Amino acid sequence: MTNDVNIDFNVNAISNQMYEFITDLYPLCRSITGDGLRKTLHLIQNHIPLTINEVQSGTQVFDWTVPKEWNIRDAYIKNSKEEKIIDFQKSNLHVLNYSVPIHQKISLTDLKAHLFTLPDRPDWVPYRTSYYKENWGFCLSHNQLLELKDEEYEVYIDSSLEEGHLTYGEYYIKGEKEEEVLFSCHSCHPSLANDNLSGIALATFLAKHLGEISPSYSYRFIFIPGTIGSITWLALNEAHVDKIKHGLVLTCLGDPGKSHYKKSRRGNAEIDKAVIHVLQRSNQDYEIQEFSPYGYDERQFCSPGFNLPVGCFMRSPHGTYPQYHTSADNLELVQPQYLADSFSKILSILEIIENNKKYLNQNSKCEPQLGKRGLYSAIGGLTDTKKTEMAMLWILNFSDGNYTLLDIAEKSGLDFSLIKKTAETLLQFNLLKESFN
């Protein structure tokens, strides 16, 4: 039996839906806690039956503590003419994320200590945070900063930092096996289309697609605030993480850059091999990165106390494209065709994971006579019969219960899809049987 994750799949239609979803999410002011994050999760619930979990501020999660909850309603800077020169209502990036409340008059000299710009990109507004140190501030373009006059300014941030909750979403799809494939994406950034909204959209529509079929593995999707979210989830689920057999962190998947994959800490996990196989045969440029303890939430899943087989799948990695963490990471940077390409590659990865079995050759003493069984013409629709014949020989020789189909594909240099299809034919002719060792 084959588990086809590509069934009833229209990548172009789904990529347009993903882009529309990103457009809906883009205006929300998200953070690692608060109502913006909750509203994001509620919008995800319009597509999948997401369970929303609340973890109380002050909860100890390993070496960390769940922080106070932050919410913001308004913020601005007014000049001496009562004109709003910086306005949170026009862009939520204008406020230092997690700013404490303030309302006072201040000189330009004192104000500058709380202003953040990008001198090398003078028209862009940076994204800055102060999650774990109480502060306040505003982000603006460097050109705006240069225009400020030496006068008194009114600064106003209507926010709250109080005891509350950290919120995250989770969706579990029960498969034939209890073993799980984990997908994780951070859902805490405001108005950044590639660095987090593309990951949210990919995860949501992938979950929706998998929920409509019958996968072999069980699948768990978590939508969490960066760093503290994965640490919290792991602390609450420590007793069950041994069920995770494969995992991917999804981020930065909608930009025009080439695909990148950061390996799990193990380096040779099945998920690592599956992703590399897909990228090597994509006919596109790509890059494989070794694991490092810096990046997204894969560094928590791969911390030595867990060492889970979780890699990070992305296009342009964080910090490598100029729009990263700026107002230029917008709806123009992310495009449906790049979302479609990322989505298709993830499905190809899952096609391998779902079908990567071990088999036993039932005619293991010398080669079986394939011609008398009509096997040379049994696999229809293949233009290169020589490759098919070679696939049969490779499968029969290495189906001793020790090698998976992916192992055989890698050894032979043939595509996994051909190896899988050929193995299915050999099963029909009773030359193979599945090995469960």
Secondary structure, 3 states (H helix, E strand, C coil): CCCCCCCCCCHHHHHHHHHHHHHHHCCCCCCCCCHHHHHHHHHHCCCCCCEEEEEECCCEECCEECCCEEEEEEEEEECCCCCEEEECCCCHHHECECCCCEEEEEEHHHHHCCEECCCCCCCCCECCECCCCCCCCEECCHHHHHHCCCCEEEEEEEEEEECCEEEEEEEEECCCCCCEEEEEEECCCCCCHHHHHHHHHHHHHHHHHHCCCCCCCEEEEEEECCCHHHHHHHHHCHHHHHHEEEEEEECCCCCCCCEEEECCCCCCCHHHHHHHHHHHCCCCCEEEECCCCCCCCHHHHCCCCCCCCEEEEECCCCCCCCCCCECCCCCCCCCHHHHHHHHHHHHHHHHHHHHCCEEEECCCCCCCCCHHHCHHHCCCCCCCHHHHHHHHHHHHHHCEEEEEHHHHHHHHCCCHHHHHHHHHHHHHCCCEEEECC
